[in-house]
Amino acid sequence: MIGLKIPKNHADEIRRILLEYSLINHEFKIKRSDDFVFIPLIKKLDTEMMKELNLSSFEIIETEFESQKKEPKSLKDYLKNKISSEKIMEIKKSFDIIGDVVILEVPVELEDEKYLIGEAALNFTKRRTVYRKNSNIKGVIRIRELEYLVGEDVSETIHTESGSRLMMDVRKVYFSPRLATERERITNQVNDGETIIDMFTGVGPFSIAIAHKRIVEIYAIDINPDAIYYLEKNINLNKLQGTINPILGDVKNFLEDKDVMADRIIMNLPGTAYLFLESAIKSLKKGGVLHYYEFSRDFDKPIKRVRKAAGSREVKVLDKRRVKSRSPGVWHIGLDAMIT
Ligand SMILES: C[S@@+](CC[C@H](N)C(=O)[O-])C[C@H]1O[C@@H](n2cnc3c(N)ncnc32)[C@H](O)[C@@H]1O
C-alpha cells in the first residue's frame, strides 16, 4: 500500500497538509519507526502534486499498514455510542441462546431501538433469529409471548446441551438453557437400573440427559401436546442408553392410574409443583429420591412442604441450592430429598 515516509520532526506539519487535501487513507493506521513516520495515502501522488504541496524532499513508498477496522467482539462493541452501557448490560443479562435462536429483553424505553438491538444480537451471536421476550413465562404450559425482531422468523430449532440434541419450537414449549448445570447435577446422581418419573418433562431435557448416559426406564409426562411431540422427536434424535416413555396428559391422572413406583422423581414446575407433592411421594419407593423445585426466598418453605407431604415417612435433605434467580430476592430453589 502507498505511504509517505516523513522524518519525525516534520511529521505533524506534513500530516496537517495531507489532511487538508484529504490525501490520508483513514482505513489504515499511521505507523512509526525510531526516525520516521509513515502516513497511508489514498493514492500515489504525482511529481507535480508533490511539488505543489512542498513534499518533493519526502519519499513515496510501498509498505504494509495495519487496518483501523476492528472486528466488533461483543454486543457492547456493536451498540457502542448508541445505547448506554447500563442498558447494554441489562440486555446482556436477559440473553438466552437456544439453538439458532436468540431471545432477549428490550426495555420499554428502548422500543425505538429494538431492531437495532436485534440486528446487533444477530451479528454478535451469528444465529438465525432474534425474538424479544414480550411477557413473563405464564399459564399451565409455561410459555411466553415472543416478538419477532430480525433474521429468519423460524422458531423451531435444535439446541445442543452436554452432548444431547433437543428439538423444539421456542414459541410453543418451555425450555431454559440456564438449567443445563442442574440437569448435569441430577444426571450424575442417577444409577443404572433406576425407574424415574419426570413429572413435568417439557421437551424432555432432564429425561434425555439421563437416558443418554444411564440404562434407566423413564416415564416422562407433560400436559402440553407440543412438548410431547418434540420429546418424541428428541428420543429419536439422540442415541439413548435408557428408555423414555413419553406420556401426554395431566401428571395427576398418571399418578392415580398407573402404579409405577419410582426410585427417583423430578418435579421441575417451580410455581405449582407443591400441589403434586403428596401424590408424587406416594409413587416414590422407600429410599427413593425427590428432586423438587420451588420459587422461594429461602430453603425453609420448600423443605417444610416436602416434610408435610411425606407425612409419617422420614425426609432426609440431601442437598439444597439456588438454581437460578427468578426475581430480586426470589430463587428457583432445588431440593434433593430422600424419602424413606
Ligand atoms: C417449567 S416447565 C419444565 C419443563 C422441563 N422439565 C424443563 O426443565 O425444561 C414445566 C412443564 O410442566 C408442564 N405441566 C404443567 N402442568 C402439568 C401437569 N398438571 N401435568 C403434566 N405436565 C404439566 C408444562 O406444560 C411445562 O412443559
The ligand as an SDF file (V2000), in Angstrom:
LIG
                    3D

 27 29  0  0  0  0  0  0  0  0999 V2000
  -41.1700  -25.3230   33.8800 C   0  0  0  0  0  0  0  0  0  0  0  0
  -41.6030  -26.4170   32.5840 S   0  0  0  0  0  0  0  0  0  0  0  0
  -40.3170  -27.6090   32.7740 C   0  0  0  0  0  0  0  0  0  0  0  0
  -40.0510  -28.4080   31.5560 C   0  0  0  0  0  0  0  0  0  0  0  0
  -38.8000  -29.2740   31.6310 C   0  0  0  0  0  0  0  0  0  0  0  0
  -38.8030  -30.1340   32.7790 N   0  0  0  0  0  0  0  0  0  0  0  0
  -37.5510  -28.4230   31.6040 C   0  0  0  0  0  0  0  0  0  0  0  0
  -36.8110  -28.4230   32.5780 O   0  0  0  0  0  0  0  0  0  0  0  0
  -37.2930  -27.7650   30.5840 O   0  0  0  0  0  0  0  0  0  0  0  0
  -43.0000  -27.2260   33.2510 C   0  0  0  0  0  0  0  0  0  0  0  0
  -43.7340  -28.1510   32.3080 C   0  0  0  0  0  0  0  0  0  0  0  0
  -44.8130  -28.7480   33.0480 O   0  0  0  0  0  0  0  0  0  0  0  0
  -45.9060  -28.9340   32.1970 C   0  0  0  0  0  0  0  0  0  0  0  0
  -47.1010  -29.0800   33.0500 N   0  0  0  0  0  0  0  0  0  0  0  0
  -47.7480  -28.1320   33.7740 C   0  0  0  0  0  0  0  0  0  0  0  0
  -48.7520  -28.6730   34.4910 N   0  0  0  0  0  0  0  0  0  0  0  0
  -48.7280  -30.0040   34.2290 C   0  0  0  0  0  0  0  0  0  0  0  0
  -49.4980  -31.1050   34.6880 C   0  0  0  0  0  0  0  0  0  0  0  0
  -50.5080  -30.9430   35.5350 N   0  0  0  0  0  0  0  0  0  0  0  0
  -49.1860  -32.3320   34.2280 N   0  0  0  0  0  0  0  0  0  0  0  0
  -48.1700  -32.5140   33.3450 C   0  0  0  0  0  0  0  0  0  0  0  0
  -47.4070  -31.5050   32.8930 N   0  0  0  0  0  0  0  0  0  0  0  0
  -47.6720  -30.2780   33.3230 C   0  0  0  0  0  0  0  0  0  0  0  0
  -45.8930  -27.7270   31.2880 C   0  0  0  0  0  0  0  0  0  0  0  0
  -46.5480  -27.9710   30.0810 O   0  0  0  0  0  0  0  0  0  0  0  0
  -44.3760  -27.4940   31.1110 C   0  0  0  0  0  0  0  0  0  0  0  0
  -43.8970  -28.0980   29.9380 O   0  0  0  0  0  0  0  0  0  0  0  0
  1  2  1  0
  2  3  1  0
  2 10  1  0
  3  4  1  0
  4  5  1  0
  5  6  1  0
  5  7  1  0
  7  8  2  0
  7  9  1  0
 10 11  1  0
 11 12  1  0
 11 26  1  0
 12 13  1  0
 13 14  1  0
 13 24  1  0
 14 15  1  0
 14 23  1  0
 15 16  2  0
 16 17  1  0
 17 18  1  0
 17 23  2  0
 18 19  1  0
 18 20  2  0
 20 21  1  0
 21 22  2  0
 22 23  1  0
 24 25  1  0
 24 26  1  0
 26 27  1  0
M  CHG  2   2   1   9  -1
M  END
$$$$
